[in-house]
Amino acid sequence: MTPIPPSDEPFNPFGHLDLDLSDSELRETAYEIFVGACGSPGGGRLLSYVSHSGRLFDWTPPGPSFQRSLTFSSGSKVKRSLGLNSPKKKKGPGSAPVSPVNKTNQHPTIGEMMRIQMKISDEIDCRVRPALLKIASELVGRRIESIVLPVELLHQFKASDFQTQHEYNEWQRRQLKILELGLLLHPKIPLDKKDSSAQQLSKIIHTAYEHHMVTGKHSEEVKTLRGVTNQLACRSFHGDDSEMCHWADGIPLNLRLYQFLLESLFDIETPTIIINEIDEMLEFIKRTWGILGINQRFHNLCFVWVLFDRFLSTGQVENNLLLACANLLLEIKEDADSDSGFSTQYSKILNSTLMFIFKWAEKGLFGYREFFYRGNVELMHIVLSIGLLADELMVEKSSCDDDMRKIVYETSGKVDTYIRSSMKMAFSQIRDKLMTSRKSTKRQQTNFNQLPALCVIAQEITDLAFTEKEIYSPILAKHHPLPVGVAVATLHSCFGQQVKAFISNITDLTPDVIQVLIAADKMEKCLVQMAVEDSFDSEDGGKSIIQEMSPYETEIVIGDLVKSWIQTRVERLTQWVHSNLKKEVWNPKVNQGQFGQSVVEVLRTISETLEAYFLLPIPLHAALLPDLINGLDKSLQDYIFKAKSTSGKYFLPKHFNLYIQFMFLTISFHHLTGSRNKFLPKIPSLSQMAENRTTKDNYDYDYDDDDDSCGILQLCVRVNTFIYIRKELQIFQERVVAQLSSTGSRTTDKGNIVNYYKISFNLSLTACEDGIQELCEVTGYKLVFHELNHVFWKGLYIDGASSSRIEPFLEELEENLEKITGIVHDDSVRTRVITEIMRASCDGFLLVLLAGGHSRNFTLQDSFNIQEDFHLLVDLFWSHGDRLPTELISKFSAPVEGILPLFATDTETLIQQCKALAVDKGGRLPESGEWDRNDPNTILRVLCHRDDRVAFKFLKNNFHLPKNV
């Protein structure tokens, strides 16, 4: 069996504790509570201390009690109620491991059994039992629920009672964490935030975390702790028992502790089996209910989760655990039917548990043929029952929750979905397996030598339908009236899609075509017959299922003729695109409406083709319309691609970032770290930039394409063209919808018509959107790095930051922005164009500052001019709110704003920061891939451009510049 995969994320319906406590720590606490509850006067028996061979302490109450020996019981009421079968062979009573008691041929006591089952060591047990004995003796008739057990244990023990100081510290920290969880973080009774006792307890606990308190009978710290905890624990709701101390009964602490107690009921050596002594063990476990605030409802809920979690964690091999879980859910349902007065916390945990079980069950049921087979079909019955039961319970307890009800529908509807999903998966597996085997052959692959594959698939589907009817349908029939009918109808639909795809490629009737059609017809008749037999006694006589199984052969001849017509029209349009697009002139002065004239012809051709299509004398326009739309869509997409591809190749942001990362962010830093990395590429790096005082490295950015058709204004015309296409495609879609409505389509709603008949130019619309974005990016980087190269890269801060400021660049940039604004009329697209220009400007500004070449060096005093220039650049894009929104400006200016403070930082500080951030990892600095003020590569670049002797000396000493520098 393939296990049904559970959730990828760790899950516990009880919630997570807000403190870090290990399972062993929680298990020890649960054991302490168990021993205290069973040994106190309120627990029913007192503890006595004896000493005998092999044990230091033991339980010795009179009569049947916690001390009574466990014997093998052939019948268990709890197991029978849960539907559990006793194991055929047990290694010993309770399958407990060999202990000193077992070695003397004595049956273990309940106390000894619990210690073994909870994995408590003899050392811990010998320390806990006498302490609890002393605590019980001091109760003087009171119940164990009237004390705060961790405080009393702190009162009993001191450091000398433990073998090591570390063991004592960890034990004390655990007790304090339990107090913090039970009284402060998850109290039974909500706390007032201003409660002085809570504040005092928090202070005591956190102080003890740092400086361990002194414990023991004479400890003043413990006495103070007892007073504070009693004030918090003895609070009660109106009408509650005033003697009760609430310190471990808050959710989720109590449920997590109780979970460990219930997990002790599983055999240690065979974790899928519950021990035979479950009745006696549960009798004593239930004595902890008073301390933990557990009742029968929470017990059932916890037990459900423990059983289900154990089923999952042990590989889903023990069906009895899942069956027991289902039987417990039935008890919970009966409780829900008889009483609707559930607490909010209980309902929340119940729904969380049910939802997890339900989702897990659905994972298996949506593809049940993958997880269940003839040998384990009964497990499918259990999974289906528990999934539907969990869903039913969620409906009952969440009748007022609209969100919950949205995912819930009738049982038969869910089973219907499971059947359809599983059949689709089975069909896909048959098809993919066959296609994979065909592709593995070495013969030439053509359409017609693939045709017989449909014959094989048809036979496989027939066999699949019979196995479905024989194995799975009897289980599904308990929850669905027509399981066979739904299964064959789904298979019929899946194969029908393959038949339609086959028909779409038919040009002539050949022997292969006839063979496939006969096989499809034979399979169809078999499936229809099975559907009729299954629905014979149904209310509508199977009419709904038969109607769902649309015949395959009705559109063959018409489809062939119409597809030939569609192909001719689409090819004609494609040829026109190829021959005429090259003649397009993307000039705003020539093109009326400021978009390309070629697109007018393309869209006119598409409009005429659609109109001619609906004039064809065929009865099924809608059935073949997707083929026509798809063909026209691809042709128009081709036009868009070609219109975009002739716009030239320029630096785009993604190319810019790759260039920066490759050329500037890789550096060999072996001179600082004392090691040499042999694997660093020999490329221009920061170390070479540091040599800009002797090496002439003018980094220039030129473009190969100076064609007038690729100017800034021409790019804007292309953008307008794509905007125009988007608008016209919407008009085409509305016309097609109107035509379909007038010809009697199956639905009259516009949205339904579009979705049902797939009336969408998705390829063209996507291409338009991508083209607009790419052209916006090209426009931004072409304008900054090409059109304005003479005032930006070749002008800004050349030979000094004070002599060549940013004003010339801003003047020409503003002129270009005005031109772009006048051409691009769509507000959203115009904003995108200007956004990309700002992005390019900010990228270029950083490039000037950090990779500007030997002619750019800055003093500390230049930082004011640099910052002022950048603010002028940002203000240009703000332009009194007429250009870009504030959030966009802030987004793209943030990287530069983060770097600018480095230019205002003195050289010594920069050097120290650079050294502090350097990490010796194979001779390389840590690399973030982007310039950042906390990136050592960025700081080093600032030093490379710093015009003072300290920076020069640092670079010379660490990068071994020539002596004549």
FIFI-170602 format. One record per residue (C-alpha): residue in one letter; x, y, z. Coordinates in steps of 0.05 Angstrom, whole numbers, padded with zeros to 5 digits, always signed. Layout:
AXYZ;...
REM end
This chain:
M+00000+00000+00000;T+00022+00071-00015;P+00008+00113+00048;I-00036+00173+00039;P+00010+00233+00048;P-00007+00276+00109;S+00003+00351+00113;D+00072+00376+00098;E+00071+00422+00159;P+00074+00395+00231;F+00005+00398+00261;N-00026+00391+00330;P-00099+00410+00339;F-00088+00428+00412;G-00044+00487+00393;H+00029+00503+00407;L+00058+00521+00474;D+00091+00589+00477;L+00152+00561+00513;D+00204+00512+00490;L+00191+00447+00527;S+00215+00381+00499;D+00171+00319+00496;S+00211+00286+00551;E+00200+00346+00596;L+00125+00346+00583;R+00124+00271+00593;E+00158+00278+00662;T+00108+00331+00683;A+00050+00287+00660;Y+00080+00229+00700;E+00086+00273+00762;I+00013+00293+00756;F-00007+00221+00745;V+00030+00196+00806;G+00005+00253+00848;A-00067+00244+00826;C-00067+00169+00837;G-00032+00172+00903;S-00069+00229+00938;P-00130+00222+00983;G-00172+00252+00927;G-00142+00202+00879;G-00169+00145+00920;R-00106+00114+00951;L-00049+00138+00996;L+00024+00126+00981;S+00069+00087+01028;Y+00145+00080+01027;V+00178+00012+01028;S+00246-00015+01009;H+00257-00082+00976;S+00306-00114+00930;G+00309-00083+00861;R+00267-00022+00880;L+00277+00036+00928;F+00206+00060+00930;D+00140+00028+00912;W+00065+00035+00922;T+00036-00005+00980;P-00037+00015+00992;P-00084-00037+01020;G-00130-00076+00975;P-00140-00068+00899;S-00106-00004+00880;F-00051+00030+00841;Q-00005-00025+00870;R-00046-00083+00845;S-00011-00128+00795;L-00030-00129+00722;T-00050-00195+00692;F-00066-00213+00620;S-00139-00198+00605;S-00168-00232+00544;G-00226-00183+00539;S-00225-00108+00544;K-00288-00066+00546;V-00251-00006+00518;K-00222-00046+00461;R-00289-00076+00444;S-00322-00008+00444;L-00268+00019+00397;G-00271-00042+00352;L-00200-00062+00367;N-00177-00134+00362;S-00129-00161+00414;P-00061-00179+00386;K-00051-00253+00371;K+00014-00257+00409;K+00042-00215+00465;K+00112-00219+00492;G+00089-00207+00562;P+00036-00169+00602;G+00029-00102+00568;S+00089-00118+00524;A+00130-00082+00577;P+00205-00088+00572;V+00241-00132+00622;S+00248-00097+00690;P+00272-00119+00758;V+00201-00137+00775;N+00194-00179+00712;K+00259-00216+00726;T+00230-00243+00791;N+00170-00271+00752;Q+00124-00220+00784;H+00071-00183+00745;P+00086-00108+00743;T+00042-00061+00783;I+00002-00007+00750;G+00052+00044+00776;E+00110+00004+00747;M+00073-00006+00681;M+00060+00069+00676;R+00132+00085+00690;I+00155+00038+00635;Q+00103+00061+00585;M+00120+00134+00596;K+00195+00120+00591;I+00210+00147+00660;S+00278+00125+00688;D+00286+00090+00755;E+00326+00149+00780;I+00271+00199+00766;D+00218+00152+00792;C+00256+00140+00857;R+00261+00215+00867;V+00188+00232+00850;R+00151+00179+00889;P+00177+00194+00960;A+00169+00268+00947;L+00097+00259+00927;L+00088+00213+00987;K+00110+00269+01033;I+00066+00319+00997;A+00006+00273+01003;S+00019+00263+01077;E+00016+00338+01087;L-00051+00347+01053;V-00088+00327+01116;G-00151+00303+01081;R-00147+00354+01024;R-00146+00333+00952;I-00085+00337+00906;E-00125+00389+00865;S-00118+00438+00923;I-00043+00449+00913;V+00003+00474+00859;L+00045+00412+00848;P+00107+00444+00817;V+00113+00492+00876;E+00107+00434+00925;L+00161+00396+00888;L+00206+00457+00890;H+00192+00457+00965;Q+00213+00384+00971;F+00277+00384+00931;K+00343+00420+00935;A+00405+00417+00892;S+00437+00362+00934;D+00380+00315+00915;F+00406+00310+00844;Q+00468+00277+00817;T+00493+00339+00781;Q+00480+00414+00786;H+00461+00414+00712;E+00407+00361+00724;Y+00379+00403+00781;N+00380+00467+00740;E+00343+00434+00683;W+00292+00404+00731;Q+00280+00471+00765;R+00274+00507+00698;R+00221+00456+00676;Q+00179+00467+00738;L+00183+00542+00728;K+00164+00536+00655;I+00103+00494+00674;L+00083+00548+00724;E+00092+00602+00671;L+00051+00563+00621;G-00005+00543+00668;L-00012+00608+00708;L+00011+00663+00660;L+00010+00642+00587;H-00048+00593+00585;P-00088+00601+00649;K-00155+00568+00658;I-00185+00634+00682;P-00164+00694+00640;L-00115+00742+00674;D-00123+00816+00682;K-00063+00849+00649;K-00055+00894+00710;D-00057+00836+00760;S+00000+00849+00809;S+00006+00776+00827;A+00017+00757+00754;Q+00069+00811+00746;Q+00104+00788+00810;L+00103+00715+00788;S+00131+00734+00719;K+00187+00772+00752;I+00204+00714+00799;I+00204+00663+00743;H+00246+00703+00694;T+00295+00722+00749;A+00302+00648+00765;Y+00315+00632+00692;E+00378+00675+00697;H+00397+00661+00769;H+00370+00595+00795;M+00331+00601+00859;V+00347+00564+00922;T+00295+00510+00935;G+00279+00464+00992;K+00237+00465+01055;H+00273+00525+01085;S+00275+00567+01022;E+00245+00636+01030;E+00242+00642+00954;V+00198+00581+00949;K+00153+00607+01004;T+00145+00672+00966;L+00132+00633+00902;R+00079+00591+00937;G+00042+00653+00961;V+00041+00685+00893;T+00021+00622+00856;N-00034+00606+00905;Q-00064+00675+00893;L-00067+00661+00819;A-00084+00588+00820;C-00140+00593+00872;R-00180+00642+00830;S-00246+00611+00810;F-00306+00622+00767;H-00372+00637+00801;G-00397+00573+00832;D-00332+00534+00824;D-00300+00493+00879;S-00260+00544+00918;E-00209+00491+00939;M-00189+00477+00867;C-00122+00503+00843;H-00121+00519+00769;W-00049+00512+00747;A-00049+00457+00694;D-00120+00459+00667;G-00112+00514+00614;I-00112+00498+00540;P-00067+00476+00506;L-00022+00456+00565;N-00072+00408+00596;L-00087+00374+00529;R-00014+00366+00512;L+00000+00334+00580;Y-00061+00290+00573;Q-00038+00269+00504;F+00026+00240+00534;L-00015+00201+00585;L-00059+00171+00530;E+00002+00154+00488;S+00026+00109+00544;L-00030+00061+00525;F+00008+00039+00464;D+00056-00020+00465;I+00128+00003+00468;E+00156-00052+00424;T+00097-00054+00376;P+00074+00019+00373;T+00013+00002+00329;I-00019-00040+00384;I-00056-00017+00446;I-00038-00056+00509;N-00088-00106+00536;E-00088-00071+00604;I-00120-00008+00574;D-00182-00013+00619;E-00142-00012+00684;M-00093+00041+00658;L-00149+00087+00636;E-00182+00080+00704;F-00121+00112+00736;I-00107+00161+00679;K-00177+00190+00689;R-00158+00208+00760;T-00116+00265+00730;W-00179+00298+00702;G-00187+00342+00764;I-00118+00372+00758;L-00118+00377+00682;G-00190+00401+00675;I-00208+00344+00629;N-00278+00317+00620;Q-00307+00261+00578;R-00313+00305+00517;F-00241+00327+00518;H-00220+00256+00534;N-00255+00230+00471;L-00227+00287+00429;C-00156+00276+00454;F-00162+00201+00444;V-00186+00211+00373;W-00124+00253+00357;V-00077+00205+00393;L-00104+00146+00353;F-00103+00182+00287;D-00034+00211+00298;R-00008+00142+00317;F-00039+00113+00254;L-00003+00165+00211;S+00064+00163+00247;T+00069+00087+00243;G+00062+00084+00167;Q-00014+00074+00163;V-00007-00001+00170;E-00055-00015+00227;N-00127-00007+00202;N-00154-00019+00272;L-00127+00048+00296;L-00166+00084+00242;L-00228+00043+00257;A-00222+00060+00331;C-00216+00133+00311;A-00280+00128+00270;N-00317+00095+00327;L-00296+00150+00375;L-00320+00202+00325;L-00387+00167+00326;E-00389+00177+00402;I-00371+00250+00392;K-00427+00256+00341;E-00477+00225+00388;D-00455+00273+00442;A-00463+00331+00392;D-00533+00308+00373;S-00555+00303+00446;D-00524+00368+00471;S-00506+00431+00432;G-00476+00468+00491;F-00403+00460+00471;S-00351+00510+00496;T-00317+00554+00446;Q-00249+00524+00460;Y-00275+00453+00452;S-00310+00471+00387;K-00248+00504+00359;I-00203+00444+00374;L-00256+00396+00350;N-00263+00432+00283;S-00187+00436+00276;T-00181+00361+00288;L-00238+00345+00241;M-00212+00390+00186;F-00143+00357+00189;I-00174+00287+00186;F-00221+00308+00131;K-00165+00338+00088;W-00122+00277+00097;A-00180+00231+00078;E-00194+00273+00016;K-00122+00266-00007;G-00133+00191-00011;L-00203+00194-00038;F-00189+00242-00095;G-00144+00188-00124;Y-00167+00126-00088;R-00142+00078-00141;E-00072+00100-00125;F-00078+00081-00051;F-00128+00024-00049;Y-00133-00042-00085;R-00169-00108-00080;G-00129-00130-00020;N-00142-00068+00024;V-00208-00042-00002;E-00236-00047+00068;L-00187+00008+00088;M-00218+00051+00035;H-00285+00040+00068;I-00257+00064+00134;V-00223+00125+00103;L-00286+00143+00066;S-00329+00135+00128;I-00283+00175+00173;G-00276+00230+00121;L-00351+00237+00111;L-00363+00233+00186;A-00312+00288+00200;D-00345+00331+00146;E-00414+00318+00175;L-00391+00338+00244;M-00360+00402+00218;V-00426+00419+00185;E-00465+00407+00249;K-00419+00447+00293;S-00407+00503+00242;S-00477+00516+00216;C-00468+00590+00227;D-00400+00594+00196;D-00408+00616+00123;D-00335+00602+00106;M-00341+00531+00131;R-00406+00518+00094;K-00376+00539+00029;I-00331+00477+00028;V-00386+00430+00051;Y-00441+00399+00008;E-00481+00335+00008;T-00447+00269+00020;S-00465+00242-00049;G-00436+00306-00079;K-00370+00294-00045;V-00367+00221-00065;D-00385+00242-00136;T-00324+00288-00136;Y-00280+00232-00109;I-00303+00185-00165;R-00292+00236-00220;S-00224+00257-00195;S-00200+00185-00188;M-00225+00167-00257;K-00190+00226-00288;M-00125+00208-00254;A-00131+00135-00276;F-00146+00156-00347;S-00085+00204-00347;Q-00041+00148-00322;I-00064+00101-00377;R-00054+00154-00430;D+00014+00178-00405;K+00040+00107-00396;L+00021+00089-00467;M+00048+00153-00497;T+00113+00145-00459;S+00122+00074-00485;R+00108+00098-00556;K+00158+00154-00552;S+00211+00105-00528;T+00208+00068-00594;K+00258+00087-00648;R+00210+00089-00706;Q+00192+00155-00737;Q+00137+00191-00700;T+00080+00218-00743;N+00007+00233-00731;F-00019+00171-00765;N+00028+00119-00735;Q+00004+00146-00668;L-00069+00134-00685;P-00074+00061-00662;A-00055+00085-00593;L-00128+00107-00584;C-00150+00036-00596;V-00106+00011-00540;I-00131+00066-00494;A-00203+00048-00510;Q-00191-00025-00488;E-00154-00003-00425;I-00213+00042-00407;T-00262-00016-00416;D-00221-00059-00368;L-00215-00001-00320;A-00290+00008-00318;F-00302-00066-00301;T-00251-00066-00244;E-00282-00002-00218;K-00350-00035-00217;E-00325-00098-00184;I-00278-00071-00130;Y-00293+00001-00113;S-00366+00014-00131;P-00394-00032-00076;I-00359+00012-00024;L-00379+00077-00057;A-00451+00053-00066;K-00462+00059+00009;H-00456+00135+00001;H-00474+00149-00071;P-00534+00125-00112;L-00498+00117-00179;P-00424+00104-00169;V-00416+00062-00232;G-00454+00112-00275;V-00411+00170-00251;A-00347+00131-00263;V-00363+00109-00334;A-00389+00179-00351;T-00323+00209-00328;L-00283+00159-00369;H-00327+00172-00429;S-00314+00246-00422;C-00238+00237-00415;F-00234+00193-00476;G-00280+00240-00514;Q-00228+00295-00508;Q-00178+00250-00541;V-00227+00232-00596;K-00241+00305-00610;A-00167+00320-00614;F-00160+00262-00663;I-00218+00287-00706;S-00187+00356-00710;N-00128+00327-00748;I-00168+00285-00797;T-00165+00306-00870;D-00186+00240-00902;L-00218+00175-00879;T-00162+00123-00877;P-00161+00052-00849;D-00127+00077-00786;V-00181+00129-00776;I-00236+00077-00785;Q-00201+00031-00736;V-00198+00084-00683;L-00271+00105-00693;I-00295+00033-00688;A-00256+00022-00623;A-00284+00087-00595;D-00355+00068-00614;K-00348-00002-00583;M-00321+00028-00519;E-00376+00080-00517;K-00431+00028-00523;C-00400-00013-00466;L-00396+00047-00420;V-00468+00069-00436;Q-00493-00002-00421;M-00458-00002-00353;A-00488+00066-00337;V-00558+00043-00356;E-00552-00020-00313;D-00527+00020-00253;S-00582+00072-00258;F-00640+00024-00271;D-00672+00035-00202;S-00654+00109-00197;E-00706+00164-00194;D-00694+00189-00265;G-00675+00121-00293;G-00604+00144-00307;K-00626+00200-00354;S-00577+00251-00324;I-00518+00204-00331;I-00535+00185-00403;Q-00543+00258-00422;E-00474+00272-00394;M-00444+00222-00443;S-00446+00261-00507;P-00436+00218-00569;Y-00369+00222-00604;E-00385+00218-00679;T-00434+00275-00694;E-00385+00329-00714;I-00335+00290-00757;V-00354+00313-00827;I-00373+00384-00809;G-00312+00391-00765;D-00266+00370-00822;L-00294+00421-00870;V-00296+00478-00821;K-00226+00465-00796;S-00200+00467-00866;W-00233+00534-00876;I-00205+00560-00810;Q-00135+00537-00828;T-00138+00574-00895;R-00159+00640-00862;V-00108+00636-00807;E-00051+00620-00856;R-00072+00680-00899;L-00069+00726-00839;T-00001+00698-00817;Q+00028+00710-00887;W+00003+00782-00887;V+00037+00794-00820;H+00103+00768-00845;S+00102+00809-00910;N+00075+00876-00887;L+00101+00888-00816;K+00170+00905-00842;K+00141+00964-00879;E+00113+00995-00815;V+00139+01065-00797;W+00133+01076-00722;N+00130+01152-00728;P+00080+01191-00685;K+00076+01246-00737;V+00058+01197-00793;N+00011+01150-00756;Q-00056+01178-00739;G-00078+01161-00669;Q-00004+01152-00653;F-00005+01076-00664;G+00020+01033-00722;Q-00022+01031-00785;S-00006+00958-00796;V-00046+00938-00735;V-00108+00969-00765;E-00103+00920-00824;V-00090+00861-00779;L-00150+00875-00734;R-00194+00888-00794;T-00176+00820-00823;I-00192+00786-00757;S-00259+00822-00753;E-00278+00801-00824;T-00257+00729-00809;L-00302+00725-00748;E-00360+00755-00785;A-00352+00706-00843;Y-00347+00647-00794;F-00416+00660-00765;L-00444+00664-00836;L-00421+00593-00850;P-00481+00545-00859;I-00464+00499-00801;P-00506+00483-00739;L-00449+00480-00689;H-00413+00547-00691;A-00398+00545-00617;A-00366+00476-00617;L-00313+00496-00668;L-00306+00569-00648;P-00248+00556-00599;D-00206+00530-00657;L-00218+00593-00697;I-00204+00639-00637;N-00141+00601-00621;G-00115+00607-00693;L-00129+00681-00697;D-00100+00690-00628;K-00034+00658-00648;S-00029+00700-00711;L-00041+00764-00672;Q+00009+00741-00620;D+00059+00732-00676;Y+00047+00803-00699;I+00058+00828-00628;F+00122+00789-00621;K+00150+00816-00686;A+00129+00887-00671;K+00165+00882-00604;S+00226+00846-00630;T+00243+00901-00680;S+00250+00952-00624;G+00324+00937-00616;K+00365+00905-00561;Y+00383+00948-00502;F+00402+00939-00430;L+00341+00917-00391;P+00338+00916-00314;K+00350+00841-00312;H+00411+00849-00359;F+00434+00908-00319;N+00432+00870-00253;L+00468+00810-00283;Y+00522+00856-00311;I+00532+00890-00244;Q+00535+00824-00206;F+00584+00793-00255;M+00630+00853-00267;F+00631+00887-00200;L+00607+00844-00142;T+00659+00788-00147;I+00725+00805-00113;S+00786+00767-00089;F+00799+00792-00020;H+00858+00747-00003;H+00902+00806+00016;L+00858+00821+00075;T+00843+00751+00098;G+00911+00720+00086;S+00884+00664+00042;R+00878+00656-00034;N+00817+00631-00071;K+00841+00593-00132;F+00771+00588-00161;L+00754+00662-00171;P+00745+00681-00244;K+00795+00729-00275;I+00745+00785-00288;P+00744+00860-00275;S+00733+00866-00200;L+00735+00916-00144;S+00810+00903-00135;Q+00820+00926-00207;M+00777+00987-00194;A+00822+01004-00137;E+00877+01011-00188;N+00839+01065-00226;R+00893+01115-00207;T+00942+01080-00254;T+00896+01042-00301;K+00853+01078-00351;D+00785+01043-00347;N+00730+01083-00379;Y+00666+01042-00375;D+00623+01065-00432;Y+00554+01040-00451;D+00538+01043-00525;Y+00482+01013-00566;D+00488+00980-00633;D+00420+00999-00660;D+00414+01072-00681;D+00355+01061-00726;D+00304+01118-00725;S+00249+01067-00717;C+00276+01051-00648;G+00277+01121-00620;I+00243+01140-00555;L+00181+01168-00590;Q+00178+01107-00637;L+00179+01061-00577;C+00121+01100-00548;V+00082+01089-00613;R+00094+01014-00606;V+00067+01018-00535;N+00005+01054-00560;T-00004+01000-00613;F-00007+00946-00560;I-00056+00987-00519;Y-00100+00993-00581;I-00098+00918-00592;R-00121+00905-00521;K-00180+00952-00530;E-00201+00921-00597;L-00196+00850-00571;Q-00247+00867-00517;I-00294+00891-00572;F-00284+00827-00612;Q-00301+00785-00551;E-00366+00824-00540;R-00386+00814-00612;V-00373+00739-00609;V-00414+00733-00545;A-00471+00770-00578;Q-00468+00723-00638;L-00469+00661-00594;S-00527+00688-00554;S-00567+00700-00618;T-00552+00630-00644;G-00580+00596-00581;S-00520+00579-00539;R-00528+00535-00478;T-00521+00594-00431;T-00541+00666-00438;D-00496+00696-00384;K-00438+00734-00415;G-00386+00708-00366;N-00410+00637-00373;I-00409+00641-00448;V-00337+00665-00447;N-00315+00610-00400;Y-00357+00555-00431;Y-00336+00567-00503;K-00266+00592-00485;I-00275+00658-00521;S-00210+00691-00502;F-00149+00718-00537;N-00105+00700-00478;L-00041+00692-00519;S-00048+00760-00551;L-00069+00794-00487;T-00011+00764-00450;A+00036+00783-00506;C+00010+00854-00505;E+00020+00859-00430;D+00091+00830-00435;G+00106+00875-00495;I+00083+00938-00459;Q+00125+00921-00399;E+00187+00905-00439;L+00180+00968-00482;C+00172+01009-00419;E+00237+00980-00393;V+00272+00990-00460;T+00248+01062-00462;G+00274+01077-00393;Y+00343+01048-00402;K+00352+01073-00474;L+00333+01143-00453;V+00381+01145-00394;F+00440+01106-00420;H+00436+01122-00494;E+00396+01185-00511;L+00423+01223-00451;N+00490+01188-00447;H+00528+01252-00463;V+00500+01289-00402;F+00494+01230-00356;W+00547+01176-00360;K+00596+01219-00399;G+00581+01283-00361;L+00558+01273-00289;Y+00613+01283-00238;I+00669+01277-00289;D+00732+01309-00259;G+00696+01329-00195;A+00628+01329-00163;S+00625+01405-00157;S+00643+01421-00229;S+00595+01375-00266;R+00528+01371-00230;I+00463+01338-00251;E+00426+01399-00278;P+00441+01386-00353;F+00416+01315-00347;L+00353+01338-00312;E+00337+01390-00364;E+00340+01341-00422;L+00306+01287-00382;E+00247+01334-00367;E+00240+01351-00441;N+00237+01277-00459;L+00186+01264-00403;E+00141+01318-00432;K+00145+01286-00501;I+00129+01217-00474;T+00071+01244-00434;G+00043+01275-00497;I+00045+01210-00536;V+00026+01156-00486;H-00046+01173-00468;D-00064+01114-00424;D-00053+01136-00352;S-00032+01069-00323;V+00017+01054-00380;R+00045+01124-00378;T+00059+01115-00305;R+00095+01050-00320;V+00139+01083-00373;I+00159+01139-00326;T+00170+01088-00270;E+00220+01051-00313;I+00255+01116-00330;M+00262+01131-00256;R+00287+01060-00243;A+00340+01068-00298;S+00359+01137-00271;C+00368+01110-00200;D+00408+01050-00226;G+00451+01096-00268;F+00462+01143-00210;L+00487+01086-00168;L+00531+01063-00225;V+00562+01132-00230;L+00576+01134-00156;L+00602+01063-00147;A+00629+01042-00215;G+00642+01109-00249;G+00714+01096-00271;H+00779+01132-00259;S+00753+01201-00276;R+00704+01202-00217;N+00732+01213-00148;F+00695+01242-00089;T+00716+01277-00026;L+00678+01275+00039;Q+00653+01345+00026;D+00623+01323-00041;S+00570+01283-00005;F+00526+01345+00003;N+00526+01358-00073;I+00513+01285-00088;Q+00454+01283-00040;E+00427+01348-00067;D+00432+01323-00139;F+00395+01260-00123;H+00339+01297-00088;L+00333+01341-00150;L+00327+01278-00192;V+00273+01250-00146;D+00236+01316-00145;L+00233+01315-00221;F+00193+01251-00220;W+00149+01278-00165;S+00135+01342-00203;H+00081+01366-00156;G+00044+01301-00160;D+00035+01301-00235;R+00084+01246-00252;L+00092+01187-00204;P+00057+01168-00139;T+00097+01177-00075;E+00100+01102-00060;L+00133+01087-00127;I+00183+01143-00118;S+00200+01118-00049;K+00208+01047-00073;F+00259+01062-00128;S+00296+01116-00092;A+00305+01074-00029;P+00368+01036-00053;V+00403+01101-00069;E+00380+01134-00005;G+00411+01075+00032;I+00479+01084-00003;L+00486+01160+00002;P+00504+01161+00077;L+00568+01123+00060;F+00593+01182+00020;A+00582+01226+00082;T+00621+01177+00126;D+00694+01190+00141;T+00745+01144+00111;E+00770+01113+00176;T+00699+01092+00194;L+00689+01062+00125;I+00753+01022+00130;Q+00733+00995+00198;Q+00664+00976+00173;C+00694+00941+00113;K+00742+00900+00155;A+00688+00883+00206;L+00641+00857+00152;A+00695+00816+00117;V+00689+00742+00129;D+00744+00693+00114;K+00709+00643+00069;G+00758+00617+00018;G+00787+00686+00008;R+00721+00719-00012;L+00679+00773+00018;P+00606+00757+00033;E+00565+00777-00028;S+00493+00799-00026;G+00487+00808-00102;E+00462+00879-00094;W+00493+00944-00071;D+00477+00958+00001;R+00506+01002+00056;N+00520+00940+00098;D+00554+00903+00040;P+00630+00904+00046;N+00637+00904-00030;T+00595+00968-00033;I+00637+01001+00022;L+00700+00981-00015;R+00673+01014-00078;V+00662+01079-00040;L+00734+01075-00016;C+00757+01063-00087;H+00725+01129-00107;R+00746+01166-00043;D+00795+01222-00058;D+00841+01223+00003;R+00907+01192+00026;V+00877+01146+00079;A+00833+01111+00028;F+00892+01109-00021;K+00938+01078+00031;F+00886+01026+00050;L+00875+01006-00022;K+00949+01005-00038;N+00968+00962+00022;N+00912+00913+00012;F+00911+00909-00064;H+00987+00916-00077;L+00984+00976-00123;P+01049+00993-00160;K+01099+01035-00122;N+01096+01092-00172;V+01023+01107-00156;
REM end
